[in-house]
Amino acid sequence: MSGPIAVDDRTEWLEADGQGGFASGTTLGVRTRRYHALLLAATTPPTGRMVLVNGLDAWVELETGPEFLTRQLYAPGVLAPEQGATLDSFADEPWPTWTYRLADGTGIEHELFVPRGRAVVALRWRLVGRRAAALPFAVRPFLSGRDSHALHHENPTFRFMEVTSAQRVDWHPYDGVPGVRALSNGRYHAEPKWYRGFLYSEERARGLDDTEDLAAPGVVQWDLSQTDAVLLLGTDGALPDDLNAAEGFSRLRRSERARRARFATRLERAGDSYIVRRDPGKTIVAGYPWFTDWGRDTFISLRGLCLATGRLADARSILLEWADLVSEGMLPNRFVDQGDVPEYNTVDASLWYVVAAHEYLEAAEAAGRPAPARDRKALGLAVQAILAGHVRGTRYRIRVADDGLLAAGEPGVQLTWMDAKVGDWVVTPRIGKPVEIQALWLNALRIAECFTPGYASLYAKGVESFARRFWNPAAGWLYDVIDADHVPGRLDPTLRPNQILAVGGLPYSLLQSDRARQVVDAVERRLWTPLGLRSLAPGEEGYTPRYQGGIRERDGAYHRGTVWPWLLGPFVEAWVRVRGGGADVRAEARRRFFQPLLDHLSEAGVGHISEIADAEPPHTPRGCPFQAWSVGEALRLDRLVLGTPELPQPERERRARSVAR
């Protein structure tokens, strides 16, 4: 499915806990982001993330002196120690595992995993082969206790003192911050120190603060020639008082290995990372390491992460959890990481919800597990509230116009998925009637007839207006925005990928076959790359070939050329549709468009698909290395659009008919 995994400081691994927390780092082992940590917990799942244990030093004591398995990067750019054990290999399945070779030839394997549903990380080091002589081994954890987006610095209020009992050590560095419990089968002794000036190279490259100080309370020691070294780290209450470290590790390991074995593919296992708890139900984290749950991302992702993989119970829980959040016809754009007040500043999240609810009910019916009447009622009420709010008019001048299309936007507010904003600068404002918003709106109106009849005439008017007003005969594709800035007749002909949703990615296409084919051909010719679609065609004003630099430079490039892998879902579905949807067409699409995504699973975020990539070759992955809608749309392509052989024949046939529809 994918190539060999690079062992360097740019390729990253992720272990998510199903609550919004995670462990992450580079395959080389050097931390390059403020988010790289062993124990990063969500205090109000999936938000309120705190970094509790940032990392550790691990070394063996040889006759010639200490030999380190780990290395740290310190300001101004010093990698220490200069030499240490040789890292022979890294593997990511079923979880991150490193194999080291000492100078005398001794092999040591280090594995790390996060069990689902616990703010815990389990670590083990063991000899590879036999060794007669003693091999003293030590680990020094580095602690902070900070917001995941912040940095930590030496201060007099950090509490180094610990409570120890047999195999257990408890630290409570700050008031109001979860404590840390360490369970091990080794010997702990206190040795409080500050380690200063850790440098995070990815933060420096992003133009952000990049150094911090970490507290090291003490050291755990073992003799690896006598026993495997086991260390469990968890938050308050996550590790019981009476848990034996070695037995607990073995039990967690068996359980987690069996759980992961139930996923059919590596991509499906990756998708599981984004489905997380939000009491009393579930939600979807948009991406790791810095996103929380975002409305539009959730409902785009849900179709692949849940529906394509048969996780109907999770889809139901997510949809019902969000149903209660409809306000004036809108759903939240996002939840902030600290605090639970959602932000309502998106025109499309609620429309994606209508699509996701519809496809969930269809999938449940097809699976022989139709949604109960109470769920249909709850989803129907949410859909009805969304449509009524849009017809009535809601925030940010979102309203139905006389032509049946949906107008939206006002200066200073970014409402579509092209939502980059720096200070007062909205990079891609798209005020008026954006093309993909019409595709979503008209799909929602057609779907609404299943929930609440009465929208047929508005749908017919909107479809007629779309066909008449959006076609750009001079270019041979669709305008990106009409009635731009709410000025009647003002047209934005910029070639962006948004028009692909009028052909693929939604249940119903809005274009006749000849125009649909022209749109798909234009998008393939000007916007397609092996990692996704460019957000702006080369040659258009503002086109930016690389996503790099400080905040202003990066946000300025975010939707002005930068490649987005999630858009491959709508594009490939459109490509298949305009060619009839036959088995040979789907096979060709899998080879041409899907295989490059599978190759990407060994790059950037191992086993996952990145948020974005540079517009120009070599299309370097950027942004979040682990992105929900990138993975979700890849799963939807694999299982629903292109067809997976393992699916039951009736389901394959139903989905093929849907693609060709």
C-alpha positions as CSV (number, residue, x, y, z in Angstrom):
1,M,0.0,0.0,0.0
2,S,2.9,2.4,0.7
3,G,6.6,2.8,0.5
4,P,9.2,2.7,3.3
5,I,8.9,5.2,6.1
6,A,11.6,7.8,6.3
7,V,13.4,8.1,9.7
8,D,13.9,11.9,10.0
9,D,12.8,15.0,11.8
10,R,10.0,15.8,9.3
11,T,8.1,12.5,9.3
12,E,5.7,12.3,12.2
13,W,3.7,9.7,14.1
14,L,0.4,10.0,16.0
15,E,-1.2,8.0,18.8
16,A,-4.7,9.4,19.6
17,D,-6.7,8.6,22.7
18,G,-10.2,9.0,21.4
19,Q,-10.8,12.0,23.7
20,G,-9.0,14.7,21.9
21,G,-5.7,14.0,23.5
22,F,-2.7,12.3,21.9
23,A,1.0,11.5,21.8
24,S,3.1,12.5,18.8
25,G,6.6,13.1,17.6
26,T,9.0,12.5,14.7
27,T,10.2,9.2,13.5
28,L,13.7,10.3,14.4
29,G,12.6,11.0,17.9
30,V,13.6,14.7,18.0
31,R,10.7,16.9,19.0
32,T,10.2,19.7,16.4
33,R,6.8,21.1,17.4
34,R,5.3,22.5,20.7
35,Y,2.7,19.8,20.2
36,H,5.1,16.9,20.2
37,A,4.5,15.2,23.5
38,L,4.1,11.8,25.3
39,L,1.1,12.8,27.3
40,L,-1.1,15.5,25.9
41,A,-4.6,15.3,27.4
42,A,-8.0,16.9,26.7
43,T,-9.3,18.2,30.0
44,T,-12.8,18.9,28.6
45,P,-12.9,16.3,25.8
46,P,-12.1,17.0,23.0
47,T,-10.9,20.5,24.0
48,G,-8.9,22.0,26.9
49,R,-5.8,20.3,25.7
50,M,-2.8,20.3,28.1
51,V,0.7,19.1,27.5
52,L,1.7,17.3,30.7
53,V,4.7,15.1,29.7
54,N,6.6,16.6,26.8
55,G,9.2,13.9,26.2
56,L,12.1,12.1,27.9
57,D,15.8,11.2,27.8
58,A,16.6,7.5,27.7
59,W,20.1,6.1,27.9
60,V,22.2,3.0,28.9
61,E,25.2,3.1,31.2
62,L,28.1,1.3,29.5
63,E,31.6,0.9,30.9
64,T,32.6,3.7,28.5
65,G,29.9,6.0,29.8
66,P,26.3,6.8,28.9
67,E,25.0,6.0,25.5
68,F,21.7,7.8,24.6
69,L,18.8,6.4,22.6
70,T,17.2,9.8,22.5
71,R,18.4,13.2,21.2
72,Q,17.2,16.7,21.9
73,L,17.4,19.9,19.9
74,Y,18.5,22.9,21.9
75,A,18.8,26.6,20.9
76,P,20.4,28.0,18.8
77,G,20.4,24.6,17.0
78,V,22.5,22.2,18.9
79,L,21.5,18.5,18.7
80,A,22.6,16.7,21.8
81,P,24.2,14.3,22.3
82,E,26.2,14.6,19.2
83,Q,26.5,10.8,19.0
84,G,24.5,8.0,20.6
85,A,22.9,4.7,19.7
86,T,22.2,4.0,16.1
87,L,18.5,4.1,15.1
88,D,18.2,1.0,12.8
89,S,14.5,1.2,12.0
90,F,11.1,2.6,12.7
91,A,7.8,0.9,12.1
92,D,4.3,2.3,12.6
93,E,2.2,-0.8,12.8
94,P,0.5,-1.6,15.0
95,W,2.0,1.4,16.8
96,P,5.3,3.3,16.8
97,T,8.3,1.0,17.3
98,W,12.0,2.0,17.1
99,T,15.0,-0.4,17.1
100,Y,18.3,0.9,18.2
101,R,21.8,-0.6,18.0
102,L,24.4,0.2,20.7
103,A,28.1,0.6,20.0
104,D,28.8,-2.9,21.3
105,G,26.1,-4.4,18.9
106,T,23.4,-4.8,21.5
107,G,19.9,-4.2,20.1
108,I,17.1,-2.4,22.0
109,E,13.5,-2.1,20.9
110,H,11.3,0.7,22.1
111,E,7.5,0.6,21.5
112,L,4.9,3.2,22.4
113,F,1.1,3.2,22.2
114,V,-1.9,5.0,23.5
115,P,-4.9,2.8,24.6
116,R,-8.3,4.0,23.3
117,G,-10.4,5.9,25.9
118,R,-7.6,6.7,28.4
119,A,-5.3,9.6,28.9
120,V,-2.4,7.2,29.1
121,V,0.7,6.4,27.1
122,A,2.4,3.0,27.5
123,L,6.1,2.6,26.8
124,R,8.4,-0.4,26.8
125,W,12.1,-0.9,26.1
126,R,13.5,-4.4,25.7
127,L,16.6,-6.2,24.6
128,V,16.7,-7.7,21.1
129,G,18.5,-10.9,21.6
130,R,20.4,-12.1,24.7
131,R,22.9,-10.3,26.9
132,A,24.8,-11.9,29.8
133,A,26.2,-8.7,31.3
134,A,24.1,-6.1,33.2
135,L,22.8,-3.3,31.2
136,P,21.7,-0.3,33.4
137,F,19.0,1.7,31.6
138,A,17.5,5.0,32.7
139,V,14.7,7.4,31.6
140,R,14.3,11.0,32.6
141,P,10.8,12.4,31.9
142,F,10.4,16.1,30.9
143,L,7.2,17.8,32.3
144,S,5.4,21.1,31.8
145,G,1.7,21.4,32.5
146,R,0.8,24.0,29.9
147,D,-1.9,24.8,27.3
148,S,-1.0,22.8,24.1
149,H,-0.7,26.0,22.1
150,A,1.6,27.7,24.6
151,L,5.2,27.3,25.6
152,H,6.7,26.7,29.1
153,H,9.5,28.5,30.8
154,E,11.5,28.1,34.0
155,N,9.6,29.5,37.0
156,P,9.6,29.3,40.8
157,T,6.0,28.0,41.0
158,F,6.6,24.6,39.4
159,R,6.3,21.9,42.1
160,F,9.0,19.2,41.7
161,M,7.9,17.3,44.8
162,E,6.3,13.9,44.2
163,V,4.3,11.3,46.1
164,T,5.9,7.9,45.7
165,S,4.6,4.4,46.6
166,A,6.2,1.2,45.4
167,Q,6.0,1.4,41.6
168,R,4.0,4.7,41.5
169,V,5.1,8.3,41.3
170,D,2.6,11.2,41.3
171,W,3.5,14.7,40.3
172,H,1.2,17.8,40.6
173,P,3.2,20.6,39.1
174,Y,0.6,23.4,39.1
175,D,-2.8,24.1,40.6
176,G,-5.6,23.7,38.2
177,V,-3.6,21.4,35.9
178,P,-4.1,17.6,35.9
179,G,-1.5,15.7,37.8
180,V,0.7,13.1,36.2
181,R,1.0,9.5,37.4
182,A,4.0,7.3,36.4
183,L,3.9,3.5,37.0
184,S,7.0,1.5,36.3
185,N,8.7,-1.7,37.1
186,G,11.9,0.2,37.8
187,R,13.4,2.2,40.6
188,Y,12.7,5.9,40.8
189,H,14.8,8.5,42.5
190,A,14.2,12.3,42.7
191,E,16.7,14.5,40.8
192,P,14.9,17.8,40.2
193,K,16.4,19.9,37.4
194,W,15.4,22.4,34.8
195,Y,16.4,21.7,31.2
196,R,16.5,25.0,29.3
197,G,16.2,26.1,25.7
198,F,14.5,23.2,23.9
199,L,14.2,24.4,20.2
200,Y,11.3,23.5,18.0
201,S,12.4,23.8,14.4
202,E,8.9,23.6,12.9
203,E,7.7,26.5,15.1
204,R,10.7,28.5,14.0
205,A,9.9,27.8,10.3
206,R,6.3,28.9,10.9
207,G,7.5,32.3,12.3
208,L,6.3,31.5,15.9
209,D,8.0,31.4,19.3
210,D,10.2,28.3,19.3
211,T,12.0,27.7,22.6
212,E,10.9,26.4,26.0
213,D,12.2,25.1,29.3
214,L,11.0,21.8,30.8
215,A,11.1,20.4,34.3
216,A,12.8,17.0,35.0
217,P,11.7,15.8,38.5
218,G,13.7,12.6,38.5
219,V,15.0,9.4,36.9
220,V,13.6,5.8,36.6
221,Q,16.2,3.0,36.4
222,W,16.2,-0.6,35.3
223,D,18.6,-3.4,34.4
224,L,17.5,-4.4,30.8
225,S,19.5,-7.6,31.0
226,Q,17.0,-8.8,33.7
227,T,13.7,-7.3,32.7
228,D,11.9,-5.2,30.1
229,A,11.6,-1.6,31.1
230,V,7.9,-0.6,31.4
231,L,6.6,2.9,32.0
232,L,3.0,4.0,32.0
233,L,2.2,7.7,32.1
234,G,-1.3,9.0,32.7
235,T,-3.4,11.8,34.1
236,D,-5.2,11.8,37.5
237,G,-7.4,8.8,37.8
238,A,-6.4,7.2,34.5
239,L,-4.1,4.7,36.1
240,P,-5.5,2.8,39.2
241,D,-3.6,2.8,42.5
242,D,-3.2,-0.9,42.6
243,L,-2.2,-1.5,38.9
244,N,1.0,-3.5,38.5
245,A,3.1,-1.8,35.8
246,A,4.3,-4.9,33.9
247,E,1.0,-6.7,34.1
248,G,-0.9,-3.5,33.3
249,F,1.2,-2.9,30.2
250,S,0.7,-6.5,29.0
251,R,-3.1,-6.3,29.5
252,L,-3.3,-2.9,27.7
253,R,-1.1,-4.1,24.9
254,R,-3.2,-7.2,24.2
255,S,-6.4,-5.3,24.3
256,E,-5.2,-2.5,22.1
257,R,-3.6,-4.8,19.6
258,A,-6.8,-6.8,19.3
259,R,-8.8,-3.6,18.8
260,R,-6.6,-2.3,16.0
261,A,-6.6,-5.7,14.3
262,R,-10.4,-5.2,13.7
263,F,-9.7,-2.4,11.2
264,A,-9.5,-3.7,7.6
265,T,-6.8,-1.3,6.3
266,R,-4.2,1.0,7.5
267,L,-6.3,4.0,6.2
268,E,-9.3,2.8,8.2
269,R,-7.1,2.6,11.4
270,A,-6.0,6.2,10.7
271,G,-9.6,7.3,10.4
272,D,-10.4,5.9,13.8
273,S,-8.1,8.6,15.3
274,Y,-10.4,11.4,14.5
275,I,-13.6,10.1,16.0
276,V,-13.6,11.3,19.6
277,R,-15.7,11.8,22.6
278,R,-17.8,14.9,23.2
279,D,-20.2,14.3,26.1
280,P,-22.7,12.9,25.9
281,G,-22.0,11.8,22.3
282,K,-19.2,11.9,19.8
283,T,-17.6,14.3,17.4
284,I,-14.8,14.5,14.9
285,V,-11.5,16.3,15.5
286,A,-10.6,18.2,12.3
287,G,-6.9,17.5,12.5
288,Y,-3.9,16.9,14.7
289,P,-2.0,18.5,16.4
290,W,-3.8,21.8,16.6
291,F,-7.5,21.6,15.4
292,T,-10.5,20.9,17.5
293,D,-13.9,19.9,16.1
294,W,-15.1,22.1,13.2
295,G,-18.6,22.0,11.8
296,R,-17.8,21.8,8.1
297,D,-14.9,19.4,8.6
298,T,-17.0,17.1,10.8
299,F,-19.7,16.6,8.2
300,I,-17.4,16.3,5.2
301,S,-15.3,13.8,7.1
302,L,-18.2,11.8,8.6
303,R,-19.2,10.4,5.3
304,G,-15.8,8.7,4.9
305,L,-14.8,8.1,8.4
306,C,-18.1,6.6,9.5
307,L,-20.5,5.9,6.6
308,A,-17.9,4.4,4.3
309,T,-16.5,2.2,7.1
310,G,-19.9,1.0,8.5
311,R,-19.6,2.9,11.7
312,L,-23.2,3.9,11.7
313,A,-23.5,4.1,15.5
314,D,-20.8,6.7,15.5
315,A,-22.4,8.7,12.7
316,R,-25.7,8.7,14.5
317,S,-24.0,9.9,17.7
318,I,-22.2,12.7,15.9
319,L,-25.2,13.9,14.0
320,L,-27.5,13.9,17.1
321,E,-24.8,15.6,19.2
322,W,-24.6,18.5,16.7
323,A,-28.4,18.6,16.0
324,D,-29.0,20.6,19.2
325,L,-26.5,23.2,18.2
326,V,-28.6,24.7,15.3
327,S,-28.9,28.5,15.9
328,E,-30.8,30.7,13.5
329,G,-30.4,28.0,10.8
330,M,-26.6,27.8,11.4
331,L,-24.3,25.3,12.9
332,P,-21.0,26.3,14.6
333,N,-17.9,26.7,12.5
334,R,-15.7,25.5,15.4
335,F,-15.3,25.0,19.1
336,V,-12.4,26.9,20.6
337,D,-9.8,24.8,22.5
338,Q,-10.2,26.6,25.8
339,G,-13.9,27.1,26.6
340,D,-17.1,25.7,25.1
341,V,-18.7,28.7,23.4
342,P,-18.9,27.8,19.7
343,E,-18.3,30.2,16.9
344,Y,-21.1,30.6,14.3
345,N,-19.3,32.0,11.2
346,T,-19.8,29.6,8.4
347,V,-22.3,29.4,5.6
348,D,-21.7,25.8,4.6
349,A,-21.4,23.7,7.8
350,S,-25.2,23.5,8.2
351,L,-25.6,22.5,4.6
352,W,-23.0,19.8,4.9
353,Y,-25.0,18.6,7.9
354,V,-28.1,18.1,5.8
355,V,-26.1,16.0,3.3
356,A,-24.5,13.9,6.0
357,A,-27.8,13.3,7.8
358,H,-29.4,12.2,4.5
359,E,-26.5,9.9,3.6
360,Y,-26.5,8.4,7.1
361,L,-30.2,7.5,6.9
362,E,-29.6,6.0,3.4
363,A,-26.7,3.9,4.7
364,A,-28.6,2.7,7.8
365,E,-31.5,1.6,5.5
366,A,-29.2,-0.1,3.1
367,A,-27.4,-2.0,6.0
368,G,-30.8,-3.3,7.3
369,R,-30.5,-1.1,10.4
370,P,-32.9,1.7,9.7
371,A,-32.7,4.7,12.1
372,P,-35.5,4.6,14.7
373,A,-38.3,7.1,14.4
374,R,-37.1,9.3,17.2
375,D,-33.7,9.7,15.5
376,R,-35.3,10.5,12.2
377,K,-37.5,13.1,14.0
378,A,-34.5,14.7,15.6
379,L,-32.5,14.9,12.4
380,G,-35.6,16.1,10.5
381,L,-36.1,18.9,13.0
382,A,-32.5,20.0,12.6
383,V,-32.8,19.9,8.8
384,Q,-36.0,21.9,9.0
385,A,-34.5,24.5,11.3
386,I,-31.5,24.9,9.0
387,L,-33.6,25.4,5.9
388,A,-36.1,27.7,7.6
389,G,-33.3,29.8,8.9
390,H,-31.8,30.2,5.5
391,V,-35.1,31.1,3.8
392,R,-35.9,33.5,6.6
393,G,-32.4,35.0,6.5
394,T,-29.7,34.7,9.2
395,R,-26.3,36.1,10.3
396,Y,-23.9,37.7,7.9
397,R,-26.5,38.4,5.2
398,I,-27.0,34.7,4.6
399,R,-30.4,34.6,2.8
400,V,-32.3,33.2,-0.2
401,A,-32.3,35.6,-3.1
402,D,-35.2,36.2,-5.5
403,D,-33.5,33.7,-8.0
404,G,-33.7,30.9,-5.5
405,L,-29.9,30.9,-4.9
406,L,-28.2,31.5,-1.6
407,A,-26.4,34.8,-1.0
408,A,-24.0,35.3,1.9
409,G,-21.2,37.4,3.2
410,E,-20.3,40.8,4.5
411,P,-17.0,42.6,4.7
412,G,-14.5,41.4,7.3
413,V,-16.1,37.9,7.6
414,Q,-14.9,34.7,6.0
415,L,-17.8,32.2,5.6
416,T,-16.8,29.6,3.0
417,W,-14.2,26.9,3.4
418,M,-11.7,29.3,1.9
419,D,-11.6,31.0,5.3
420,A,-8.1,32.4,5.8
421,K,-8.0,35.7,7.7
422,V,-5.0,37.7,8.9
423,G,-6.0,40.6,11.2
424,D,-8.6,42.5,9.2
425,W,-7.5,40.9,5.9
426,V,-9.9,38.3,4.6
427,V,-7.8,36.6,2.0
428,T,-10.5,35.1,-0.1
429,P,-13.8,36.9,0.8
430,R,-16.1,35.4,-1.9
431,I,-19.0,37.6,-0.9
432,G,-22.2,37.1,-2.9
433,K,-23.2,33.7,-4.3
434,P,-20.3,31.3,-4.3
435,V,-20.6,28.3,-6.6
436,E,-20.1,25.4,-4.1
437,I,-22.6,27.1,-1.7
438,Q,-25.2,26.8,-4.4
439,A,-24.4,23.2,-5.0
440,L,-24.8,22.5,-1.3
441,W,-27.9,24.6,-1.0
442,L,-29.7,23.0,-4.0
443,N,-28.7,19.5,-2.7
444,A,-30.1,20.5,0.7
445,L,-33.4,21.6,-0.9
446,R,-33.8,18.4,-2.8
447,I,-32.9,16.3,0.2
448,A,-35.4,18.3,2.3
449,E,-38.3,16.7,0.5
450,C,-37.5,13.5,2.5
451,F,-37.8,15.4,5.8
452,T,-40.2,18.3,5.3
453,P,-42.0,18.7,2.0
454,G,-42.6,22.2,0.5
455,Y,-39.2,23.1,-1.0
456,A,-39.8,21.7,-4.5
457,S,-40.6,25.0,-6.2
458,L,-37.7,26.8,-4.6
459,Y,-35.4,24.0,-5.7
460,A,-36.7,24.2,-9.3
461,K,-36.2,27.9,-9.4
462,G,-32.6,27.6,-8.0
463,V,-31.6,24.9,-10.4
464,E,-32.8,27.0,-13.4
465,S,-31.0,30.0,-12.1
466,F,-27.8,28.1,-11.5
467,A,-27.8,26.7,-15.0
468,R,-28.5,30.0,-16.6
469,R,-26.3,32.3,-14.5
470,F,-23.2,30.3,-13.5
471,W,-22.0,29.0,-16.8
472,N,-19.1,31.0,-18.2
473,P,-19.2,30.4,-22.0
474,A,-16.0,32.2,-22.7
475,A,-14.0,30.0,-20.4
476,G,-16.0,26.7,-20.6
477,W,-16.4,26.3,-16.9
478,L,-18.4,27.9,-14.0
479,Y,-18.0,31.3,-12.4
480,D,-16.6,31.0,-8.9
481,V,-19.0,33.7,-7.5
482,I,-21.9,35.6,-9.1
483,D,-23.4,38.8,-7.8
484,A,-20.1,39.3,-6.2
485,D,-20.1,41.7,-3.2
486,H,-23.9,41.6,-3.5
487,V,-23.7,43.6,-6.7
488,P,-26.2,42.2,-9.2
489,G,-24.5,40.9,-12.3
490,R,-20.9,41.2,-11.0
491,L,-19.0,38.0,-11.9
492,D,-15.9,36.4,-10.5
493,P,-14.4,34.2,-13.2
494,T,-11.4,33.1,-11.1
495,L,-10.6,29.4,-11.7
496,R,-10.8,27.8,-8.3
497,P,-11.7,24.2,-7.4
498,N,-15.1,25.0,-5.8
499,Q,-17.1,24.4,-8.9
500,I,-16.2,20.6,-8.8
501,L,-18.9,20.2,-6.2
502,A,-21.5,21.0,-8.8
503,V,-20.5,17.7,-10.5
504,G,-19.1,15.4,-7.8
505,G,-18.9,15.1,-4.0
506,L,-22.6,15.6,-3.4
507,P,-25.6,13.3,-4.0
508,Y,-27.0,15.3,-7.0
509,S,-25.1,16.9,-9.8
510,L,-26.3,20.3,-11.1
511,L,-24.8,20.2,-14.6
512,Q,-25.8,18.5,-17.8
513,S,-23.3,15.9,-19.2
514,D,-21.5,18.2,-21.7
515,R,-20.9,21.1,-19.3
516,A,-20.1,18.7,-16.5
517,R,-17.4,17.1,-18.6
518,Q,-15.9,20.5,-19.5
519,V,-15.7,21.5,-15.8
520,V,-14.0,18.2,-14.9
521,D,-11.6,18.5,-17.8
522,A,-10.7,22.1,-16.9
523,V,-10.2,21.2,-13.2
524,E,-8.0,18.2,-14.1
525,R,-5.9,20.3,-16.6
526,R,-5.3,23.3,-14.4
527,L,-5.8,22.2,-10.7
528,W,-5.1,18.5,-10.3
529,T,-1.9,17.4,-8.6
530,P,-1.1,13.9,-7.2
531,L,-1.9,15.1,-3.7
532,G,-5.1,17.0,-4.4
533,L,-6.5,20.0,-6.2
534,R,-4.9,23.4,-6.2
535,S,-7.0,26.1,-4.5
536,L,-6.2,28.5,-7.4
537,A,-5.1,27.9,-10.9
538,P,-1.5,28.9,-11.9
539,G,-1.6,32.3,-13.7
540,E,-4.5,33.7,-11.7
541,E,-3.8,36.8,-9.7
542,G,-2.3,36.0,-6.3
543,Y,-1.3,32.5,-7.2
544,T,1.3,31.3,-4.6
545,P,3.4,28.2,-5.4
546,R,4.7,27.5,-1.9
547,Y,3.1,27.5,1.5
548,Q,5.8,28.8,3.8
549,G,7.0,31.8,5.8
550,G,5.4,33.5,8.7
551,I,1.7,33.7,9.6
552,R,0.8,36.3,7.0
553,E,2.7,34.6,4.2
554,R,1.2,31.2,5.0
555,D,-2.3,32.3,5.5
556,G,-2.0,34.4,2.3
557,A,-1.1,31.2,0.4
558,Y,-3.6,28.9,2.2
559,H,-6.3,29.2,-0.6
560,R,-4.3,30.8,-3.3
561,G,-2.7,27.8,-4.9
562,T,-2.0,25.5,-2.0
563,V,-3.1,21.9,-2.7
564,W,-5.9,20.3,-0.7
565,P,-6.1,16.5,-0.6
566,W,-9.8,16.4,0.6
567,L,-10.9,17.9,-2.8
568,L,-9.8,14.7,-4.5
569,G,-13.0,13.1,-3.2
570,P,-15.3,15.4,-5.1
571,F,-13.0,15.6,-8.1
572,V,-12.6,11.8,-8.6
573,E,-16.3,11.3,-8.0
574,A,-17.0,13.9,-10.7
575,W,-14.4,12.3,-13.0
576,V,-16.1,8.9,-12.6
577,R,-19.6,10.3,-13.1
578,V,-18.9,12.1,-16.3
579,R,-17.5,8.8,-17.7
580,G,-20.4,6.7,-16.8
581,G,-19.2,5.1,-13.6
582,G,-18.4,1.7,-15.0
583,A,-16.0,-0.8,-13.5
584,D,-13.2,0.0,-16.0
585,V,-13.6,3.8,-15.3
586,R,-13.4,3.2,-11.6
587,A,-10.3,1.0,-12.0
588,E,-8.6,3.7,-14.0
589,A,-9.5,6.4,-11.5
590,R,-8.1,4.2,-8.7
591,R,-4.8,3.9,-10.5
592,R,-4.5,7.5,-11.7
593,F,-5.8,9.4,-8.7
594,F,-6.1,7.2,-5.6
595,Q,-2.8,5.4,-5.6
596,P,-0.7,8.6,-5.2
597,L,-2.7,9.2,-2.0
598,L,-1.8,5.8,-0.7
599,D,1.8,6.5,-1.5
600,H,1.5,9.6,0.7
601,L,0.7,7.4,3.8
602,S,4.5,6.9,4.3
603,E,5.2,10.7,4.2
604,A,4.6,13.5,6.6
605,G,2.0,12.1,9.1
606,V,2.7,8.3,8.9
607,G,-0.4,6.3,8.0
608,H,-2.4,9.5,7.5
609,I,-3.0,12.2,4.8
610,S,-1.8,15.8,5.3
611,E,-4.0,18.9,5.4
612,I,-2.3,20.6,2.5
613,A,0.7,20.6,0.1
614,D,2.6,23.1,-2.0
615,A,1.0,24.0,-5.3
616,E,4.2,23.2,-7.3
617,P,6.4,20.1,-7.4
618,P,7.5,18.3,-5.4
619,H,4.2,19.2,-3.6
620,T,5.8,19.2,-0.2
621,P,3.1,18.3,2.5
622,R,2.3,21.2,4.8
623,G,-0.1,22.2,7.6
624,C,-1.5,19.5,9.8
625,P,0.2,16.2,9.1
626,F,-3.0,14.4,10.3
627,Q,-6.2,15.7,8.7
628,A,-9.7,14.3,9.1
629,W,-11.3,15.3,5.9
630,S,-8.2,14.3,3.9
631,V,-8.4,10.8,5.4
632,G,-12.2,10.8,5.3
633,E,-12.5,11.6,1.6
634,A,-9.8,9.0,0.8
635,L,-11.9,6.4,2.6
636,R,-15.1,7.5,0.8
637,L,-13.3,7.2,-2.5
638,D,-12.0,3.8,-1.7
639,R,-15.2,2.3,-0.3
640,L,-18.0,4.1,-2.0
641,V,-16.9,5.9,-5.2
642,L,-14.4,3.4,-6.5
643,G,-15.7,0.3,-4.9
644,T,-13.9,-2.0,-2.5
645,P,-14.0,-5.7,-3.3
646,E,-14.7,-6.7,0.3
647,L,-18.1,-4.9,0.3
648,P,-21.1,-7.2,0.0
649,Q,-22.4,-7.4,-3.6
650,P,-25.7,-5.7,-3.0
651,E,-24.0,-2.8,-1.3
652,R,-21.4,-2.4,-4.1
653,E,-24.2,-2.3,-6.6
654,R,-26.2,0.3,-4.7
655,R,-23.2,2.5,-4.3
656,A,-22.1,2.1,-7.9
657,R,-25.6,3.2,-9.0
658,S,-25.3,6.2,-6.6
659,V,-22.0,7.2,-8.2
660,A,-23.3,7.0,-11.7
661,R,-26.5,8.9,-10.8
